């Protein structure tokens, strides 16, 4: 049945290509998405008859480079769980990061793009034996906080707040792009996810509304970061993933033996102070987290709308809502090291589902990312384009 559906899809490609459809997105007739259990099962896509001239007319295989900004999630921290070599448990498994990994065979966004453009580079390779820490002012100066041999074009740093993103761009990503002589004309994909550490450490800002990690400060940090990318790395498409509901991790991990494998005591979320307490106090701080999460996502939508209205020919920003219902996920979706960071299987799920939505409509991008034990993959089709106006 799958072969028949794929054949029908290919036939549709040929029919539409001979009907004289123009290249602009609004004039392209689309066929229904086709999904498979392995991206390698998807049919190849014919090269475009003429190269794109704008970020608003791209297929994923038009990207030549993959980049990432973010925190420990994007750095792949602790994702493999507890290891036989115990110290290795605390590694950053960057090559398998959903957003920036490039290890051969890893299920990551860069590798899913690379399936259609084998020359794509930029994904992280291998692992760092310890985390590359940057939390507020606690960051190494300049480019000292990165291991470029492993990190490649994944500038994420464990512990990062939104206010640290500009440091990731100015002190690492832009210099790396220049050092590699990456052409300005080449199209680049940039994954950006941030905000979990802000709402975990400074949830009171949902009420205070002033100072570090306040909604205004968060918006300022994101805007400065995007402008630094736009100025320093032209022809980039930034895919921003919304801030997900971190507070769900509390109920996921409560009284779970899975989370007490390192220390045989009841698990507490020490990495997320606002999620630490139980009872009335804990309920109150987790409500503050949820409120700040909503406020952050509202600011992200506001920022992205501004960029989509500006419609720069060499820079675009996409909105990927973080509809990740963690409360429905199994506890082993989290790392056995700390029951806070995503496990490898969750990186694989988020990578595949972000890929599936990359050429999706507004409605498709907004669908919930339900738990799946085995990822599935949307096959790229010749008429697919990345929608850069989903919020307009």
Helices and strands as residue ranges (DSSP letters): H 2-17, G 25-27, E 35-36, G 39-41, G 55-57, G 60-62, E 63-70, H 72-75, G 86-90, G 94-96, H 109-114, E 134-135, E 138-139, H 148-151, G 162-164, H 165-168, I 169-173, H 174-179, E 187-193, H 196-201, H 205-208, H 215-232, E 236-241, H 248-253, G 257-260, G 273-275, H 279-310, E 315-320, G 326-328, G 331-333, H 344-358, H 362-366, E 377-378
